[in-house]
Amino acid sequence: MTFRKNNLKLVKHKLFFVTSCRGFTLFEVVLVLVLIGIISVAVIPSWNSAQVNLNRQSDLLARNLRHAQAVAIHRATPLTIDLSAAAYSVKDGVSVITDPATGDPFTVTLENGVTFSSFTDFDLDSLGRPSNGVSLLSTDTTQTMNGGSRSRVITITPVTGSVSVAEG
């Protein structure tokens, strides 16, 4: 026996009326949740935080190099970019300078899993151009950062001091 009430089709069952509405069954919802769980278990181990940190740290280095160039120009004095395997700092030749933007020492320690694989200290002259302390550099200065299985190369071009980041 079928009844209509408010444009819903009601089907008489033995004990009550059943409304025929479209929706998901409990089985379908549970099946989707199980599939999402299986996919997430397969994907999470391949998530490498060192690779994520690498992008952030290489971009931060590029921004900090540009900032150091601006500080050198503002102070009208040369600065030294001092690099080690797991950190870098900006010095005035003797000691680490105070970052005028933060008021803290201009030193950055790389996050877990990110290191410099090849690095060379270099100077910025009073116009923010890369130099060796005596004369302007004639070739690109490159610093390579590694994180996980990837690397990124930070390049500082001579004369202009333009800073760029590329996959290594």
N, C-alpha and C positions, 0 to 999 in steps of 0.2 A: 504494500500500500504506500503511495507517495503523496505528500502534502506540499503545498507551497506557502511559505510565509516570508514576507519581505524579500522576495526574489531569491531566497535560498531554497535549495531543494532538500527537503527533509525526507529521509527514508526511515520507515517504521521498522525497528528492530524488535526483537522479542520483548525487551524490557524498557527500551527508551528510544527516542528519536536520535539519529545520527546526522550531523550536519556535514555535507560534503564540501569541504574547503580545500584549497590547494595549499601545500606546505611540505616541509621536510619531515620524514619519519625519524624516530629516534635512532634507528639503525643507520640511516644515511648520515646523520650528524656525527655519530660515533665513528663511522668509517672515514669521514673526512678528517676528524681529529687524529685518528690513528695514522693516516697518510701524512699529515703535517708533521707528526712526531717522527716518523721514519725519515722523511726528507731532512728535517732539522738535525737529526743525529748524523746523517751523512754529510751535511754541509758544515756544521760547526767545527769538526776537526781540521778542515781545510782553511778555516779562518785564522789568519796569522796576524797577530797584533803588531809584530815587528814591521810587516809590510804597510800596515795602516799608519804606524808611527813614522815610517820612512817618509811618506808623503808630507805629513805635518811638519816633521823636523827639517826636511830639505826646503820647504817653503818658508819656514821660520828663519833658516839661515839666510836665504835670499833677501828676505825683508830686513833682517838685522844687518846684512852687508850694506844695503841701501841706506839704512838708518845711520850706520857708522860713517858712510860717505858724507851724509848731511852734517853729522857732528864734526867731521874733519873740516868741512867747508866753513861751518859756523865758528869753530875755534881758530881757524886759519893755521892749524898745526897738523903735522903728519901723525897718523895713528898706525899701530901694528895690529894685524889680525893674527892672534896666536891660536893655533889649532893643535889638538892632541887627538888620540884615538877616540875619546868619548866626550870631549868638551871643546868649547872655543870661547875666547874672550877678546875684548878690544882693549889695547893698552896704549898709553901715551909714550911708549918707549921704555918706561921703567915699571909702572904699576898699572893695574886694571883701572880703567876710568869709571866714573859714576855715570850711568845712563841718565841723561837729562829728562827722558820721558817718564822713568819710573823712580828715580832716586836711588836705585839699587846698583851694586857693581855690575858692569856689563860683561857677565859671564853666563854661559848657557851650558848645562850638562845635558847630553843627549839622553833620550828616553831608552828604556830597556829594549835591547835587541837592535838598536841602531848605532852604527859606528862609522868612523871615517876609515876607508880602506887605503886611500891615498890622500895625503894632505901636505901642504907646504905653507909655512907662515909667509905672509907678505905684508907690505905696507900700503897705506893709502896716503898720498901726498895731501897738501893743504887744499887741493881742489877735488879731492875724493877719487883721484885716479890711481890705479894699482902701480906700485913701484917696488923696486928692490932696496929702497932706502937711499940710493944714489941717483938712479935715473928711472924714467918711466919704463915699464915692461913693454916689450915689442911683440910678445905672443900672449895668447889667452892663458889665464890662470884657471886651472880646474881643480875642483875638490870633489872627490867621489864618496858618497855615503852609501852604506849597505844596510839593508833591513830584510831579514828573511832571505828569500832567494832572489830578491830584486836589488837593483842599485839605481841611484840617481846621480847625475853629474851636474854640479853647479859651476857655471862658467862666468868668469869676469873678463870682459874684453878690455884690451889695452886702449889707452887714450881716453875713451868715453867712460869707462868704468861700468858699462851696462852689465847687469847681472841677469842670467837666465838659468832655468832649471830644465833638464831633459832626462828622459829615461836612459839608463846607462847600458 
